[in-house]
Amino acid sequence: MTGTEQIVAGLEAAQVSIVASVPDTWIGRLMEGVRRSLRLRAVDVAREEEAVAVACGANLAGGRGAVLIQNAGLLNCGGVLAGLVELYHLPCFFIVSLRGDHRDPVYYHAPKGRVTEETLRAWRLPYARADRRGDLAAQVKQGVEFCVEARGPFVLLISGEDLA
Amino acid sequence: MTARKPLLDALVAMLTPRDVLVSCLGANARYLPHMAVPCPVFALCDSMGAAIPLGLGMALQRPDRHVVALEGDGSLLMSPNVLATVAAAAPPNLTMLLWVNGRYESSGGQALPAVTVDWAALARAAGLRHVARVGDVAGLREAFAATRMAGSPAVIVVDIAFDPAEAIPPYSERPDEIRARFRL
């Protein structure tokens, strides 16, 4: 299986029902896999904060939502994370493309890459880097289930290499 | 122009147990715990702009329920993009009520940027077809009843009077209480 197929399988196994997304190059590739799924509903949103609220709404209505965005979009989400996800203790699972680290050939992503993990730690957001050598589907499922159990957020950082 | 409370009273009187109500922060969220709302309510006390996308997630997850999202013009001015998002997703069971008074009421009544936004035109331009604008209780009753048969997401722009002396009750429920009580 490709990494994309494993991630989609993980979302399905975790009983995610709605996947809200703003694409970048990598997330766009991942969303192509989401759209092929018969069990996931892709919701295209215009802004990353919307994706968070859509996922939370799905969770409050008895489903499971996931947010697929770039790290630039995650950096936009400080307010909604504090004022919605954390304040109301809502599950919210993120898959975030980690642009700008040493694996990313595009120079203009570098500033985001330098601050993403430090920001996650400052915001006290539980997170992990996806490990392509391991079972990606299991990592996704574990992240979703962590959110449900902890009633809070979890961020799984991916790279373009993880999707191959 | 009509005051907020009679319009909110009229809206609540039209709700049924099969509806779901999501409220933005501010006066609506502060009034609702003191009203006999017959359906589940999720009221925000922060996070401007989140009410409509929250309602969208609920509406997509539960197509058997009619979700009513209340948003203020100050909040939507921060995030008008959500109108296009809703138009694209096109849930027929989502109605958005935009309360327009030109003020950031929850933070002291400061004025919004000094321009008159044509919210109904903006909603239509974003791709929403079922759009109404009302300014009194009779208009709201007629417009809200029509949303139940719209077959598409609906927007009602509600012009309300700003009254700096309005005795809005304080927040009386904590987020954990709101979340615990919210059951569909």
Chai-1 contact restraints between the chains, C-beta under 6 A:
chainA,res_idxA,chainB,res_idxB,connection_type,confidence,min_distance_angstrom,max_distance_angstrom,comment,restraint_id
A,I18,B,L60,contact,1.0,0.0,6.0,A-B,restraint_1
A,V43,B,A89,contact,1.0,0.0,6.0,A-B,restraint_2
A,D44,B,A88,contact,1.0,0.0,6.0,A-B,restraint_3
A,V45,B,T85,contact,1.0,0.0,6.0,A-B,restraint_4
A,A46,B,N81,contact,1.0,0.0,6.0,A-B,restraint_5
A,A46,B,A84,contact,1.0,0.0,6.0,A-B,restraint_6
A,A46,B,T85,contact,1.0,0.0,6.0,A-B,restraint_7
A,R47,B,N81,contact,1.0,0.0,6.0,A-B,restraint_8
A,E50,B,P53,contact,1.0,0.0,6.0,A-B,restraint_9
A,E50,B,V82,contact,1.0,0.0,6.0,A-B,restraint_10
A,E50,B,T85,contact,1.0,0.0,6.0,A-B,restraint_11
A,A53,B,A50,contact,1.0,0.0,6.0,A-B,restraint_12
A,A53,B,P53,contact,1.0,0.0,6.0,A-B,restraint_13
A,A53,B,L54,contact,1.0,0.0,6.0,A-B,restraint_14
A,V54,B,P53,contact,1.0,0.0,6.0,A-B,restraint_15
A,V54,B,L56,contact,1.0,0.0,6.0,A-B,restraint_16
A,V54,B,G57,contact,1.0,0.0,6.0,A-B,restraint_17
A,G57,B,L54,contact,1.0,0.0,6.0,A-B,restraint_18
A,G57,B,G57,contact,1.0,0.0,6.0,A-B,restraint_19
A,G57,B,M58,contact,1.0,0.0,6.0,A-B,restraint_20
A,A58,B,G57,contact,1.0,0.0,6.0,A-B,restraint_21
A,A58,B,Q61,contact,1.0,0.0,6.0,A-B,restraint_22
A,A61,B,M58,contact,1.0,0.0,6.0,A-B,restraint_23
A,A61,B,Q61,contact,1.0,0.0,6.0,A-B,restraint_24
A,A61,B,R62,contact,1.0,0.0,6.0,A-B,restraint_25
A,A61,B,L184,contact,1.0,0.0,6.0,A-B,restraint_26
A,G62,B,L184,contact,1.0,0.0,6.0,A-B,restraint_27
A,G63,B,Q61,contact,1.0,0.0,6.0,A-B,restraint_28
A,V80,B,S47,contact,1.0,0.0,6.0,A-B,restraint_29
A,V80,B,A50,contact,1.0,0.0,6.0,A-B,restraint_30
A,G83,B,D46,contact,1.0,0.0,6.0,A-B,restraint_31
A,G83,B,S47,contact,1.0,0.0,6.0,A-B,restraint_32
A,L84,B,S47,contact,1.0,0.0,6.0,A-B,restraint_33
A,L84,B,A50,contact,1.0,0.0,6.0,A-B,restraint_34
A,L87,B,P175,contact,1.0,0.0,6.0,A-B,restraint_35
A,Y88,B,P175,contact,1.0,0.0,6.0,A-B,restraint_36
A,Y88,B,R179,contact,1.0,0.0,6.0,A-B,restraint_37
